[in-house]
Amino acid sequence: MKHEVPHDLGQAKAKEVADNAFAAYQAKFADYSPKVNWKNDRMAEISFNVKGMTLSGNLEVSDRAIAIDLDVPFMLRPFKGKALEVIETEIRQWISRAKTNG
């Protein structure tokens, strides 16, 4: 299931926001071993470790939204909502900063 965070920054600025948000997430939640691997300017593979299992998926940046699609093993489904909530919070904070700082 894709989860979208809308924005009005344009694709290039939104990718910068996604990079900054993920870097903050990596620092804040290092115990979960978050990883990002950009395939191109719009698409990245992401992963996190929770309870010895891996949540993986894609991060897609478009002109109007940053979309997160996580493939969550059945045993970790209770954590999916929390993971998306934390990621969305980071993205929204960085979108706000990008708007404030130009």
N, C-alpha and C positions, 0 to 999 in steps of 0.2 A: 504494500500500500504506500503510495507516494504522499508525502507530507510537504506542503508548499508554504514558504514564508514569502509573502508578497513584498515588493520594493519598487521604488521609482528611480533607481540609480543608473540604469543602463547596465549592459552585460559586463563591460570591462571593470567598472567600479564595483559591481556586485561580486565579481571574482576576487577582487582585492579584499572586500569585506569577508567573503567566505574564508579566504586564507588567514586573515587576522582572527576571525572567530575560531577557526580550528586550532590555530597556534595557541590561543588563550585556553581552549579546551584541553589541549595537550599538556599545558603547564599545570592547569588546575586539577586535572584528573589523570595524572601520570600513572596511577595505580591500575588504570584500565587499559593501558597501552594503546591509546588512540593513534591511528595511522591514516594518512591521506596520500594518495598517489594520483596526481593529475594525469589524465590520458590526453587531454587537449585543453583549450581555453574554456570549455564549457562543462566537461565531465571529469569527475574524479571517483576513484574507488576509495571507500572508507571502511575502517574496521575498528572494533573495540573488543576487549576481553572482559567478560563478566562471569564470575563463578567458574573459571576454568574453561569457558566456552567462548566462541567468537561470534559477535554480531557483525555482519558485513553488509555492504550495500553500495549505493551510488549517491553522489552529490552532483546535481545538475544546476548550472547557473544560466539563466536566460535574461532577457531584457527586463522582465517584469517579476520574476520570482526565483528563489533559490529552493530547489526541490530536493528532498531527502527520501530515499527509498531503501529501507533496511530489510534484509532477509534475516529473520530471527528464528533460531531453532525453537521448537515447541517448548522446551523446558525454560527458555528465557523470555517467553512472550509477556510475562508479567512486568519485565523490565523495559519492554519496548516503548511504552508510553513515557516512562521517566527519561529514557535516553533521548527521545525526540523532544521532550520538554526542555531538557538541559541544552541540547543543540540549538533549538529555536531561540531560547533566551539569549545565548551567546550571539547568534546571528542578529537578532533584533537590537541588541546593545551596540554592535558594530555598525549596523545600518544607521542607527541614531547618531553615532559618532561621525560617520561619513557625511551625513547631512549637515551636522554642526560645523565640521571642519572643512567642508567643501570638497 
